[in-house]
């Protein structure tokens, strides 16, 4: 199993409850594909470097997990269509 980090930027204009649901949905995708979450860092609301979807702020989360090498592609395919996810990136920590 390899170590990965998922950087996630969520819409800043949604309610706290909705943001928690989106985060739980993303964490559910990780566990569904055999990943084991070790840590979730919440950085809070930050200003974006440039506007994304006409918004200048977003909530940042960094999720550290271990999974098989095929899992990140499957997770990315699911996250891509989740509402209120503005940007995401999965990085292999073993290579970094």
VMD Tcl script that draws the C-alpha trace (Angstrom):
set ca {
  {0.00 0.00 0.00}
  {1.17 3.50 -0.83}
  {0.71 6.71 1.13}
  {-1.28 9.52 -0.47}
  {-2.40 13.04 0.33}
  {-5.66 14.43 -1.03}
  {-5.82 18.22 -1.19}
  {-9.44 19.31 -1.35}
  {-10.94 22.79 -1.82}
  {-14.65 23.13 -1.07}
  {-17.05 25.94 -1.89}
  {-16.86 28.66 0.80}
  {-20.49 29.71 0.39}
  {-22.13 26.47 1.60}
  {-23.37 25.86 5.15}
  {-21.27 23.98 7.71}
  {-23.62 20.98 7.64}
  {-23.42 20.67 3.85}
  {-19.63 21.02 3.94}
  {-19.44 18.22 6.52}
  {-21.61 16.00 4.28}
  {-19.35 16.61 1.29}
  {-16.25 15.82 3.37}
  {-17.85 12.59 4.67}
  {-18.77 11.62 1.10}
  {-15.16 12.08 -0.03}
  {-13.86 10.12 2.97}
  {-16.39 7.41 2.11}
  {-14.95 7.11 -1.40}
  {-11.47 6.62 0.06}
  {-12.60 3.80 2.35}
  {-14.81 2.24 -0.36}
  {-11.76 1.65 -2.54}
  {-9.70 0.09 0.26}
  {-8.04 3.20 1.63}
  {-7.27 3.76 5.29}
  {-7.47 7.38 6.42}
  {-4.74 8.33 8.88}
  {-5.25 12.09 9.24}
  {-7.54 14.93 8.15}
  {-6.13 18.47 8.35}
  {-8.69 21.27 8.15}
  {-7.06 24.55 7.18}
  {-10.32 26.49 7.11}
  {-11.34 29.27 4.76}
  {-8.48 30.68 2.69}
  {-8.24 33.11 -0.19}
  {-7.63 31.43 -3.54}
  {-4.72 32.49 -5.75}
  {-7.20 33.10 -8.58}
  {-10.97 32.92 -8.96}
  {-12.47 29.48 -9.43}
  {-16.13 29.25 -10.47}
  {-16.43 33.02 -9.77}
  {-15.36 32.54 -6.12}
  {-12.27 33.95 -4.46}
  {-12.32 31.82 -1.25}
  {-12.55 28.14 -0.40}
  {-12.29 25.72 2.51}
  {-9.08 23.69 2.41}
  {-8.75 20.09 3.63}
  {-5.80 17.73 3.44}
  {-6.60 14.03 3.87}
  {-3.73 11.58 4.37}
  {-4.47 7.95 3.56}
  {-2.95 4.64 2.50}
  {-4.35 2.70 -0.44}
  {-3.50 0.40 -3.32}
  {-2.09 2.05 -6.44}
  {-5.36 1.66 -8.36}
  {-7.44 3.53 -5.75}
  {-6.48 7.18 -6.52}
  {-7.82 6.99 -10.08}
  {-11.14 5.59 -8.86}
  {-11.38 8.18 -6.08}
  {-10.62 11.03 -8.52}
  {-13.34 9.81 -10.89}
  {-15.91 10.00 -8.07}
  {-14.73 13.32 -6.57}
  {-14.81 14.96 -10.01}
  {-18.65 14.93 -10.03}
  {-19.30 15.86 -6.38}
  {-21.10 19.18 -6.00}
  {-19.30 21.94 -4.07}
  {-15.82 20.49 -4.70}
  {-13.94 23.28 -6.44}
  {-10.50 21.68 -6.78}
  {-8.77 18.47 -5.71}
  {-5.40 16.79 -6.13}
  {-4.10 13.41 -4.98}
  {-0.33 13.21 -4.50}
  {1.69 10.07 -3.83}
  {3.62 10.74 -0.61}
  {6.09 7.91 -1.26}
  {7.46 9.73 -4.31}
  {7.52 13.17 -2.72}
}
mol new
graphics top color blue
foreach p $ca { graphics top sphere $p radius 0.5 }
foreach p [lrange $ca 0 end-1] q [lrange $ca 1 end] { graphics top cylinder $p $q radius 0.2 }
display resetview
